[in-house]
């Protein structure tokens, strides 16, 4: 039997969409004949993917000043959740290039790029049997008017190659594809820089390997994360780790960069909270900026950070997935793109700006412009707003049904929970750090990207953005098992967050192993 309220809401949503479409068309027609005054400003462009709340799929996209431009051209209908991804972005005068990949009908990744939102296929190599390999374009650069693209075909090529103005190009000397990590690249003039792929501090310039300094020898792992060339100086960011050895039996991780091969240590972590890494490097004048992540030595929270000339700047702290992924500088303004507790955001001079419905961040550039965003963006975003009333009604219906489940308890705030197994140990306090198995699911079996949970430590202070979990944790008892139904008003609210849609109810099954002493 149809729900009359839900049916009415659907009709209202459809009418609202049609009205907004007509209004938009009329407004666009009215204003298109007038030229708006151009205001010079710095525009921030971030490549990645956009989450469609209606279909649950993600599409290649870029964000301009926080507004999404979705790149759907060149893609047919598909059942797969990830349809395409923008991995790199570059600007050339008024042209915007985004490189990445799409999925074919069988779910194979195929290299592609878009110029001004128009899909452009790429002549990727085929294997000895005449089949196209799984491929993507990991980077795109423009230098001296030449367009360089860096395709990746994992495990299928003997000799490394890249594209220059659409032509397959090899290094002067033959370089095995297996030793190149072309996800890290930079072009300066006609010089091509790519990273070494193995556990060695090194990069390649025009096919010649350059080994970097390593003051503490024999790390367990070392990785180059980004390259930037300024004049004759080559800057390379990276990180390395050392396993427990010697009398102190202490793990050690380092975030660092190299200038012309000489190592500069940015931060060193030891012990349980040792994690340090870098993701992006940018040089402006004499200033060196490196973006990455660190760990709070007291709480173990992950931190999105950047270093300016070795001085650490903390942008955000969170329980998981809090890190800086890309950095760019324009004048005195510092732009950083990254994650804050799973939410995709960027910061301008430390001020956080949310990237609505952003599912993944890959790269960022900044450029002087007028702040205008393509009209197609407005159409893409308006499609999501029409379904919000329906999402709210569905969430409220689910919560009403859960309240009827035998043994379900509701707190004054509306948090619902069941005690699946009584604990025999002491009760968790608001200041405790607790070892749990925290499994995440959503009503109706919905899958949302990486939200599955698992065994890890939790505490009230880790969930400063989720009131539901702040309330839930003190209800736990050591040895117990619980199911929490967290209403949207105690989670991500009516707007959602990142790839979490509006009015999303969370289900958490929490088993308590031990309260840390």
C-alpha positions as CSV (number, residue, x, y, z in Angstrom):
1,X,0.0,0.0,0.0
2,X,1.4,3.4,-0.9
3,X,2.2,5.9,1.8
4,X,0.0,8.9,1.0
5,X,2.4,11.3,2.8
6,X,5.4,10.0,1.0
7,X,3.5,10.1,-2.3
8,X,2.5,13.7,-1.7
9,X,6.1,14.7,-0.9
10,X,7.3,13.1,-4.1
11,X,4.8,15.1,-6.1
12,X,5.8,18.3,-4.2
13,X,9.5,17.6,-4.9
14,X,8.8,17.0,-8.6
15,X,6.8,20.3,-8.8
16,X,9.5,22.1,-7.0
17,X,12.1,20.8,-9.4
18,X,10.1,21.8,-12.5
19,X,9.4,25.3,-11.1
20,X,13.1,25.8,-10.2
21,X,14.1,24.6,-13.7
22,X,11.7,27.1,-15.4
23,X,12.9,29.9,-13.1
24,X,16.5,29.0,-13.7
25,X,15.9,29.0,-17.5
26,X,14.1,32.3,-17.4
27,X,16.8,33.9,-15.1
28,X,19.5,32.6,-17.3
29,X,17.8,34.0,-20.5
30,X,17.4,37.3,-18.8
31,X,20.9,37.7,-17.6
32,X,22.8,36.2,-20.5
33,X,22.5,39.4,-22.5
34,X,24.1,41.5,-19.8
35,X,27.8,41.4,-19.1
36,X,28.6,41.3,-15.3
37,X,31.6,43.3,-14.1
38,X,34.6,41.1,-13.7
39,X,36.1,41.1,-10.2
40,X,39.6,39.8,-10.0
41,X,40.1,37.1,-7.3
42,X,41.9,33.9,-6.7
43,X,39.9,30.8,-7.7
44,X,40.6,27.4,-6.1
45,X,40.1,24.3,-8.2
46,X,40.0,20.9,-6.7
47,X,39.8,17.6,-8.7
48,X,38.2,14.5,-7.5
49,X,34.7,13.0,-7.5
50,X,31.1,14.0,-6.7
51,X,28.5,11.8,-4.9
52,X,25.0,11.7,-6.5
53,X,22.6,11.2,-3.6
54,X,19.8,10.0,-5.9
55,X,21.7,7.1,-7.5
56,X,24.4,6.4,-4.8
57,X,27.1,6.8,-7.6
58,X,30.2,8.9,-7.8
59,X,31.3,10.8,-10.9
60,X,34.4,12.7,-11.9
61,X,34.2,16.3,-10.9
62,X,36.1,19.4,-10.0
63,X,35.2,22.0,-7.4
64,X,35.6,25.7,-8.1
65,X,35.6,27.8,-5.0
66,X,33.7,25.0,-3.2
67,X,31.0,24.5,-6.0
68,X,30.9,21.2,-7.9
69,X,31.2,20.9,-11.7
70,X,30.3,17.3,-12.5
71,X,31.9,15.7,-15.5
72,X,29.3,13.1,-16.9
73,X,30.0,13.4,-20.6
74,X,31.5,10.2,-22.1
75,X,29.8,7.9,-19.6
76,X,26.9,5.6,-20.2
77,X,24.5,4.0,-17.7
78,X,26.2,1.6,-15.3
79,X,25.4,-0.4,-12.2
80,X,28.8,0.4,-10.6
81,X,28.9,2.8,-7.6
82,X,32.1,4.5,-8.8
83,X,31.5,5.7,-12.4
84,X,34.5,8.0,-12.9
85,X,37.2,9.9,-11.1
86,X,39.1,13.2,-11.7
87,X,42.7,12.6,-10.6
88,X,44.5,15.8,-11.8
89,X,43.6,19.3,-12.9
90,X,45.4,22.0,-14.8
91,X,44.5,25.4,-16.2
92,X,45.7,27.0,-19.5
93,X,44.3,30.5,-20.1
94,X,40.5,30.0,-20.0
95,X,40.7,26.2,-20.5
96,X,40.2,23.7,-17.7
97,X,41.7,20.2,-18.1
98,X,40.8,17.3,-15.8
99,X,42.4,13.9,-16.3
100,X,41.4,10.6,-14.7
101,X,39.3,7.6,-15.8
102,X,35.8,6.3,-16.5
103,X,34.4,2.8,-16.2
104,X,33.3,0.8,-19.3
105,X,30.2,-1.5,-19.3
106,X,32.2,-4.3,-17.8
107,X,33.6,-2.2,-15.0
108,X,37.1,-1.8,-16.4
109,X,38.9,1.5,-15.7
110,X,39.7,3.4,-18.9
111,X,42.0,6.5,-19.1
112,X,40.3,9.7,-20.1
113,X,40.3,13.4,-19.7
114,X,37.9,16.4,-20.1
115,X,38.6,19.8,-21.6
116,X,36.1,22.4,-20.5
117,X,33.7,19.5,-19.5
118,X,34.0,17.9,-22.9
119,X,35.0,14.2,-22.8
120,X,38.3,13.3,-24.6
121,X,39.3,9.6,-25.1
122,X,43.0,8.7,-24.9
123,X,44.8,6.1,-27.2
124,X,46.0,3.8,-24.4
125,X,48.2,0.8,-25.4
126,X,46.6,-2.6,-25.8
127,X,48.2,-5.8,-24.7
128,X,49.7,-8.6,-26.8
129,X,46.2,-10.2,-27.1
130,X,44.6,-7.0,-28.5
131,X,42.8,-6.1,-25.2
132,X,42.7,-2.8,-23.6
133,X,44.3,-2.8,-20.2
134,X,42.9,-1.3,-17.0
135,X,44.2,2.2,-17.1
136,X,43.8,5.8,-15.9
137,X,45.6,9.1,-16.3
138,X,47.3,10.0,-13.0
139,X,48.4,13.4,-14.0
140,X,48.2,16.2,-16.5
141,X,50.6,19.2,-16.8
142,X,51.0,22.1,-19.3
143,X,54.5,23.6,-19.8
144,X,55.7,25.9,-22.6
145,X,52.3,25.3,-24.4
146,X,52.8,21.5,-24.4
147,X,50.3,19.2,-22.8
148,X,51.8,16.3,-20.8
149,X,49.7,13.4,-19.6
150,X,50.8,10.5,-17.4
151,X,48.9,7.3,-18.0
152,X,49.0,4.4,-15.6
153,X,48.5,0.7,-16.6
154,X,49.4,-1.3,-13.5
155,X,51.5,-4.4,-14.2
156,X,51.1,-4.5,-18.0
157,X,53.9,-2.5,-19.5
158,X,57.6,-3.1,-20.1
159,X,58.8,0.4,-20.9
160,X,57.5,3.5,-19.3
161,X,55.9,6.1,-21.5
162,X,53.8,9.3,-21.3
163,X,51.9,11.6,-23.7
164,X,53.1,14.9,-25.0
165,X,50.5,16.7,-27.1
166,X,48.7,13.4,-27.6
167,X,51.8,11.6,-28.9
168,X,53.2,8.6,-27.1
169,X,56.7,9.6,-25.8
170,X,59.5,7.6,-24.1
171,X,62.5,8.7,-22.2
172,X,65.8,8.9,-24.2
173,X,67.0,5.8,-22.4
174,X,64.7,2.8,-21.8
175,X,63.2,2.9,-18.3
176,X,61.2,-0.1,-17.0
177,X,57.6,0.9,-16.2
178,X,57.9,-1.1,-12.9
179,X,60.3,1.4,-11.4
180,X,58.2,4.5,-12.1
181,X,55.5,5.9,-9.8
182,X,53.9,8.3,-12.3
183,X,51.2,9.3,-9.7
184,X,53.9,11.8,-8.6
185,X,55.0,14.0,-11.5
186,X,56.1,17.6,-12.4
187,X,57.0,19.2,-15.7
188,X,59.4,22.2,-15.8
189,X,60.1,23.6,-19.3
190,X,60.8,20.4,-21.2
191,X,62.0,18.4,-18.2
192,X,59.8,15.6,-16.9
193,X,60.1,14.5,-13.2
194,X,58.5,11.4,-11.9
195,X,58.9,9.5,-8.6
196,X,60.6,6.2,-7.9
197,X,58.1,3.4,-7.2
198,X,60.1,1.2,-4.8
199,X,61.2,1.7,-1.2
200,X,64.0,4.1,-2.0
201,X,64.4,7.8,-1.7
202,X,64.7,8.7,-5.4
203,X,63.1,10.4,-8.4
204,X,63.6,10.3,-12.2
205,X,64.4,13.3,-14.3
206,X,64.0,12.7,-18.1
207,X,64.7,9.0,-17.4
208,X,67.8,9.4,-15.2
209,X,67.5,8.3,-11.6
210,X,68.4,10.8,-8.9
211,X,69.0,9.3,-5.4
212,X,68.1,11.5,-2.4
213,X,70.0,11.8,0.9
214,X,69.0,9.5,3.7
215,X,70.5,10.6,7.1
216,X,69.1,7.6,9.1
217,X,69.9,4.7,6.8
218,X,67.9,1.5,6.2
219,X,64.3,2.6,6.9
220,X,61.6,-0.1,6.7
221,X,59.8,2.0,4.1
222,X,60.3,5.3,2.4
223,X,58.0,7.0,-0.1
224,X,58.2,10.1,-2.4
225,X,54.8,11.9,-2.2
226,X,55.2,15.0,-4.4
227,X,57.7,17.0,-6.5
228,X,57.9,20.7,-7.1
229,X,60.5,22.6,-9.2
230,X,61.3,26.2,-8.7
231,X,64.0,27.7,-11.0
232,X,66.9,25.3,-10.7
233,X,65.8,23.9,-7.3
234,X,64.1,20.5,-7.0
235,X,61.9,20.0,-3.9
236,X,60.6,16.5,-3.1
237,X,58.3,15.6,-0.2
238,X,58.1,12.2,1.4
239,X,58.0,10.1,4.5
240,X,59.7,7.1,6.0
241,X,59.4,4.7,8.9
242,X,61.6,2.6,11.1
243,X,60.4,-0.5,12.9
244,X,61.1,-1.2,16.6
245,X,64.8,-1.9,17.1
246,X,67.4,-1.7,19.8
247,X,67.0,-1.1,23.5
248,X,64.2,1.5,23.3
249,X,62.1,-0.8,21.1
250,X,60.3,2.2,19.6
251,X,58.6,2.7,16.2
252,X,59.6,5.9,14.4
253,X,58.0,7.8,11.5
254,X,59.2,10.9,9.8
255,X,57.6,13.6,7.6
256,X,60.3,15.3,5.5
257,X,61.3,16.9,2.2
258,X,64.5,17.1,0.2
259,X,65.9,20.3,-1.5
260,X,68.3,19.4,-4.2
261,X,68.7,16.0,-2.6
262,X,69.4,17.2,0.9
263,X,67.0,15.9,3.6
264,X,65.0,18.3,5.8
265,X,63.1,16.6,8.7
266,X,59.7,18.2,9.3
267,X,58.3,16.1,12.1
268,X,59.2,12.8,13.9
269,X,56.8,10.6,15.7
270,X,57.6,7.7,18.0
271,X,55.8,4.9,19.8
272,X,52.1,4.3,19.6
273,X,51.2,7.6,18.0
274,X,54.1,7.8,15.5
275,X,52.2,8.3,12.3
276,X,53.6,11.1,10.1
277,X,53.2,11.6,6.4
278,X,53.3,14.1,3.6
279,X,51.1,14.4,0.5
280,X,51.9,17.6,-1.4
281,X,54.7,20.3,-1.6
282,X,54.5,23.9,-3.0
283,X,57.2,26.5,-3.1
284,X,56.5,30.3,-3.3
285,X,59.5,32.5,-3.4
286,X,61.8,31.4,-0.5
287,X,58.9,29.7,1.4
288,X,58.4,25.9,1.3
289,X,55.0,24.5,2.2
290,X,54.3,20.8,2.7
291,X,50.9,19.4,3.4
292,X,50.2,16.1,5.2
293,X,49.1,14.5,8.4
294,X,50.4,14.0,11.9
295,X,49.1,12.4,15.1
296,X,48.4,14.1,18.4
297,X,51.0,12.5,20.8
298,X,48.5,12.6,23.8
299,X,45.2,11.5,22.3
300,X,46.2,9.7,19.1
301,X,43.9,11.8,17.0
302,X,44.8,12.3,13.4
303,X,45.6,15.9,12.4
304,X,45.4,17.7,9.1
305,X,48.6,19.8,9.0
306,X,50.9,21.8,6.8
307,X,54.5,22.9,7.5
308,X,55.7,26.4,6.4
309,X,59.5,26.4,6.4
310,X,59.4,23.6,9.0
311,X,56.8,25.2,11.3
312,X,53.7,23.0,11.8
313,X,50.3,24.5,11.4
314,X,47.3,22.4,12.6
315,X,44.2,22.8,10.5
316,X,41.9,20.1,12.1
317,X,41.8,17.1,14.4
318,X,39.6,14.1,14.2
319,X,39.3,10.4,15.1
320,X,39.9,9.1,11.5
321,X,40.5,10.4,8.0
322,X,41.7,13.8,9.0
323,X,44.6,14.9,6.8
324,X,45.8,17.5,4.3
325,X,46.0,16.2,0.8
326,X,47.0,19.1,-1.5
327,X,48.4,22.6,-1.0
328,X,48.8,25.7,-3.2
329,X,49.7,29.3,-2.4
330,X,48.7,32.6,-4.1
331,X,50.4,35.7,-2.7
332,X,49.9,35.6,1.0
333,X,47.0,33.2,0.8
334,X,47.5,29.5,1.7
335,X,45.0,27.0,0.3
336,X,44.9,23.4,1.5
337,X,42.4,20.6,0.5
338,X,41.8,17.6,2.6
339,X,39.6,15.7,5.0
340,X,38.2,16.5,8.4
341,X,36.7,13.4,10.1
342,X,35.8,12.0,6.7
343,X,34.3,15.3,5.4
344,X,36.0,16.6,2.3
345,X,36.9,20.2,2.8
346,X,39.4,22.9,2.0
347,X,41.0,25.6,4.0
348,X,41.8,29.2,3.0
349,X,44.2,30.7,5.5
350,X,42.9,28.2,8.1
351,X,39.2,28.9,7.5
352,X,37.4,25.6,6.6
353,X,35.1,25.5,3.6
354,X,32.9,22.4,3.1
355,X,32.9,20.6,-0.3
356,X,29.3,19.5,-0.6
357,X,28.8,15.9,-1.8
358,X,32.6,15.5,-2.5
359,X,33.5,11.8,-2.4
360,X,37.3,12.1,-3.1
361,X,40.0,14.7,-3.4
362,X,42.9,14.1,-5.8
363,X,44.6,17.5,-6.6
364,X,44.3,21.2,-6.4
365,X,45.4,24.4,-8.3
366,X,44.7,28.1,-7.7
367,X,44.5,30.8,-10.4
368,X,43.4,34.4,-10.7
369,X,39.9,34.6,-12.1
370,X,36.5,36.2,-11.6
371,X,34.9,33.6,-9.3
372,X,32.2,32.5,-11.8
373,X,31.1,28.9,-11.9
374,X,29.7,27.2,-15.0
375,X,25.9,27.1,-15.3
376,X,25.9,23.3,-15.6
377,X,27.0,23.2,-12.0
378,X,23.7,24.7,-10.9
379,X,21.8,22.0,-12.8
380,X,23.8,19.3,-11.2
381,X,23.3,20.5,-7.7
382,X,19.6,21.3,-8.0
383,X,19.0,17.6,-8.8
384,X,20.0,16.7,-5.3
385,X,17.9,19.3,-3.5
386,X,14.6,17.9,-4.9
387,X,15.0,14.6,-3.0
388,X,15.8,15.9,0.4
389,X,12.2,15.9,1.6
390,X,11.8,12.3,0.6
391,X,15.1,11.4,2.4
392,X,13.7,13.0,5.6
393,X,10.4,11.1,5.3
394,X,12.2,7.8,4.8
395,X,14.5,8.4,7.7
396,X,11.6,9.4,10.0
397,X,9.7,6.2,9.0
398,X,12.7,4.0,9.8
399,X,13.2,5.6,13.2
400,X,9.5,5.1,14.0
401,X,9.8,1.4,13.1
402,X,12.9,1.0,15.2
403,X,11.1,2.5,18.3
404,X,8.7,-0.5,18.1
405,X,11.5,-3.1,18.3
406,X,11.4,-5.1,21.5
407,X,14.2,-4.1,23.9
408,X,14.9,-0.8,22.1
409,X,15.6,2.1,24.5
410,X,15.2,5.7,23.6
411,X,17.0,8.5,25.4
412,X,15.7,12.1,25.9
413,X,17.7,13.2,22.8
414,X,16.2,10.6,20.6
415,X,19.2,8.2,20.5
416,X,18.0,4.6,20.2
417,X,19.9,1.6,21.5
418,X,19.7,-2.1,22.4
419,X,21.8,-4.0,24.8
420,X,22.6,-7.2,22.8
421,X,24.9,-8.6,25.5
422,X,25.3,-7.4,29.1
423,X,28.8,-6.3,30.0
424,X,30.4,-7.6,33.2
425,X,33.2,-5.0,33.6
426,X,33.1,-1.4,34.6
427,X,31.2,1.3,32.8
428,X,32.9,3.6,30.4
429,X,33.3,7.2,31.4
430,X,33.4,10.3,29.2
431,X,37.2,10.5,29.6
432,X,38.0,6.8,28.8
433,X,39.7,5.5,25.7
434,X,38.0,2.2,24.7
435,X,39.1,-0.7,22.6
436,X,36.0,-1.8,20.6
437,X,34.7,-3.4,17.4
438,X,32.6,-0.7,15.9
439,X,30.7,-1.9,12.9
440,X,28.9,0.7,10.8
441,X,25.9,0.1,8.6
442,X,22.9,2.1,7.2
443,X,19.2,1.4,6.9
444,X,18.1,-0.7,3.9
445,X,21.6,-2.1,3.5
446,X,22.8,1.1,1.8
447,X,26.6,1.2,1.2
448,X,28.4,4.5,1.5
449,X,32.0,4.3,0.3
450,X,34.5,3.3,3.1
451,X,32.1,3.5,6.0
452,X,32.2,0.0,7.4
453,X,34.1,0.4,10.7
454,X,36.1,-2.3,12.5
455,X,38.2,-2.7,15.6
456,X,39.8,0.5,16.9
457,X,39.9,2.8,19.9
458,X,37.1,5.3,20.5
459,X,36.6,8.1,23.0
460,X,34.0,10.9,23.5
461,X,36.5,13.5,22.4
462,X,37.0,11.7,19.1
463,X,33.4,12.4,18.1
464,X,33.2,16.2,18.5
465,X,30.9,16.3,15.4
466,X,28.6,13.4,16.2
467,X,26.5,14.1,19.3
468,X,25.0,10.6,19.0
469,X,28.3,8.9,19.6
470,X,29.2,11.3,22.3
471,X,26.1,10.2,24.1
472,X,26.5,6.5,23.2
473,X,30.0,5.9,24.5
474,X,29.2,6.5,28.3
475,X,26.4,3.9,28.0
476,X,28.9,1.2,27.2
477,X,30.2,-1.4,29.7
478,X,33.3,-3.5,29.4
479,X,32.5,-6.9,27.8
480,X,29.1,-5.7,26.5
481,X,27.7,-5.6,23.0
482,X,25.3,-2.9,21.8
483,X,23.4,-1.6,18.8
484,X,22.9,2.1,18.4
485,X,20.5,3.7,16.0
486,X,21.7,7.3,15.6
487,X,19.1,9.8,14.2
488,X,20.2,12.3,11.6
489,X,19.9,15.2,14.1
490,X,22.5,13.5,16.2
491,X,24.8,12.7,13.3
492,X,25.3,14.7,10.0
493,X,22.0,16.6,10.1
494,X,19.7,17.8,7.4
495,X,22.6,18.8,5.1
496,X,24.7,15.7,5.3
497,X,28.5,15.8,5.1
498,X,30.8,14.9,2.2
499,X,29.5,11.7,0.8
500,X,27.0,11.3,3.7
501,X,23.6,12.4,2.3
502,X,21.1,14.6,4.2
503,X,19.0,13.0,6.9
504,X,21.2,9.9,7.1
505,X,20.5,7.5,10.0
506,X,23.6,5.6,11.2
507,X,23.6,2.1,12.7
508,X,26.5,1.1,14.9
509,X,27.1,-2.3,16.4
510,X,29.7,-1.8,19.2
511,X,31.4,-4.6,21.1
512,X,33.5,-3.5,24.0
513,X,36.8,-5.3,24.6
514,X,38.7,-3.3,27.1
515,X,38.8,0.1,28.7
516,X,42.4,1.4,28.5
517,X,43.9,2.0,31.9
